[in-house]
Amino acid sequence: MDPESVGGPRRRRAWRLTTRLAVALAVPAVLCASLVAVHVADALALADRKAAAERKTRLVFSATVAAHSLQNERDVAALSSGRTTDDVTKHRNATDEVLRDFRAKAQAVGGGREFTERLAAVERALDDLPALRREAYGPHSGPVRTQRSYDDIVTPMLALDTELDFGDEQPMAEGWALHALSMEKAALSGQRALLNAALADGGLKADEEAAVRELSGVQQRSLQEFRFLDLGEDRARYDRIVHGAEVGKLLDRVLADRKKAGGVTVQEWHRASTAMIDQIHEVETAAAQRLLNHAAEGKRSAERAAVTGAAVAVLALLAAMAVAVLMARTLVRRLKRVRDAALQVADVQLPYLVQQISDRGGAQPVTLEAAPIDLGVGDEIGDVSRAFDAVFREAVRQTAEQAVLRTSINAMLVALSRRSQGLVHRQLEVITALESTEREPATLAELFRVDHLATRIRRHGENLLVLAGEEPGRRRSEPAPLVDVVRAAAAEVEQYTRIVPVGIPEVAVCGPVTHDITHLLAELLENATQFSRPDTPVQVSAAGAPDGGLALEIHDSGVGIPHEQLDALNSRLARDAAVDMAVTRCMGLYVVSRLASRHGMQVLLRSGHGGTTAEVLLPARLLTFPVPPAPHVPRPSPQPVTPAWAVTEPPPPTQPDPPAPEAAPTVAAGPVPAATGQQVAPSGLPVRVPKAALRPGSAGGAAAGPAGAAPVQADELRQRAASFWHGARRARDPHPPPDTPRPPHRPEPQEEPS
């Protein structure tokens, strides 16, 4: 039994328990995942901002180094009054190297609009550097102008410090403190450049003095701003490293005596100012490095937080899913135990009980206990399992009673069929005795009709045996030609004159299955004649099958079968259908399906505009080769089919009728030749014409035929029917008597010891 089919075709497809639990957990899981996703997204965004802050800090660090290199380049060029010496070239090359690194970092940095504008200003200022180098300290560019031109490049670079942040897009005080420190160094560097150029020329000019005093004021204000903004670490380092007393003394001496420069030499000034600038640059580098380290640590912390948050969220979801799956598996496992137990009872235990009752014939009681399925738990599933236990016990009891009842009904059917068959056999014996002594043709014809009806009654009685699962009483041990099997089947059909065998090969059917195949073909022929026009033939043909068997086809010219009904009939024929109320409407198909299933045959119905075809596939194991030898009798040419109810006059004889023999010879196979002038069906069987065999002048003989027609004697008519009877007998009985003429009726069954 398929678990999916339980509940019938109208059962609405329901979700499995695991699916329902998954759906129940999906909503909170999705909500939790959404919140976690938002948190993770925020963490990832913070990590991106921290990474951008780190790149920006690295750029600021590079800008600080580049500004320091530009200041050294300018101040060294002032010592040579603008001449390009080796020392100047060395400093310019170092500056170019630092600027390349700065531009590379600037391309990798992304920021806000203000930061982008500051970078663009730096790039525009650097574009003027080549021209500035050519004109520095020249005739058209004095020391003050050169110093200010370099400051126009350095100042935008140092302004990048003010854009530093820690990823929260808020400027930080450390950046402003670094900017103030850099501005102090830039002011001191400008003083160094002006005094280097002035002392190299021998004195300080008025504009140069004013510029020096202005830069000295900027230096003092920047230092105060640095001390105010710094949190203490860089300020302490500044106080420990930077020593500006000597620079201050030298500057005071120069400003006190502008023309003679207070006796301060350019070497003395350059050495002292350079030492202080390097000390400030050391503090500046340390501050920038500290900010860079802080930004890098912030980036790593943000990335760790994002990864940790995502991992914790995923693990939490997985843990929740694992718990849900574990609970679902526990529930499903218990339900599967209940289902498996139910299917075990339905598929194994109950069929076994029915089989045991059937095997014992209902004479002995059979007990079968359903296996207990109590799960041993007190929850709702445990209650269901215990309820199923009660249901199964009751189902077993009811099934046992129903099986006993069905077995009893089958036994009654078998008993009734056996009794009715016994009566039919006795009736046939009486009819045979009457046919043997009757000489009146009209009475003999009526006896033949009664004989044929008794044969059909016997077949219907055998149908009950087949439906009850019993074997027929008649058995055969030797093979029978297939053509005789077809004729024997036709003899059991009311409208046998319409049946036309065509192209039946010379093969024989194994003796034990001869009766069942004859019975199967008779049922199919009965349907073909009943559901087609009475004036059309029913053809029976046979051909070899690919698997070595034989394909028999029974074709009628009826109206056909609707497609839906044809599928239902083929489905019923393809299996051993159980007996139900439908057997009263189409008993023949049930019998055909039983017989086909018993011997491994296949029956298929095909329908079209030309009628319906029933195809019977006989396996090779049911056939024998060659056909047993039998005397040959010429087959007459097929004649047009005459309906059973038509009254026709026989044609005038072309030659005198031969004298009737004393005894009819036994014909083993082949059609029986008709007497001259007798109409013959395409199957080779004679067509009876009412009153055609009466003597002229007898009762009803006036309408017997045309004048001059030879009278048909009762012995001659008996001879014709006996020839057909012997052909049918060869398909039924293993050893027919060779020389005893018998009337044409269905022979009495030949019992074989079981």
Secondary structure, DSSP 8 states (H G I E B T S, - for coil): --GGGTT-TT------HHHHHHHHHHHHHHHHHHHHHHHHHHHHHHHHHHHHHHHHHHHHHHHHHHHHHHHHHHHHHHHTTT---HHHHHHHHHHHHHHHHHHHHHHT----HHHHHHHHHHHHHHHTHHHHHHHTTSTTS-HHHHHHHHHHHHHHHHHGGGG--SSSSS--HHHHHHHHHHHHHHHHHHHHHHHHHHHHHTS--HHHHHHHHHHHHHHHHHHHHHHHHS-SHHHHHHHHH---HHHHHHHHHHHHSTTTGGG--HHHHHHHHHHHHHHHHHHHHHHHHHHHHHHHHHHHHHHHHHHHHHHHHHHHHHHHHHHHHHHHHHHHHHHHHHHHHHHHIIIIIHHHHHHHHHHHTTSS-----------S--SHHHHHHHHHHHHHHHHHHHHHHHHHHHHHHHHHHHHHHHHHHHHHHHHHHHHHHHHHH---HHHHHHHHHHHHHHHHHHHHHHHHHHHTT---S----S-EEHHHHHHHHHHTSTTGGGEEEES--S-EE-HHHHHHHHHHHHHHHHHHHHTS-TTS-EEEEEEE-TTS-EEEEEEE-S----HHHHHHHHHHHTTT----GGGGT-HHHHHHHHHHHHHT-EEEEEEETTEEEEEEEE-GGGEESS-----------------TT--------SS------SS-----SS-----TT--B-TTS-B---TTTTS-TTSTTGGGSSSTT-----HHHHHHHHHHHHHHHHHTT-SS--SS----SS---------
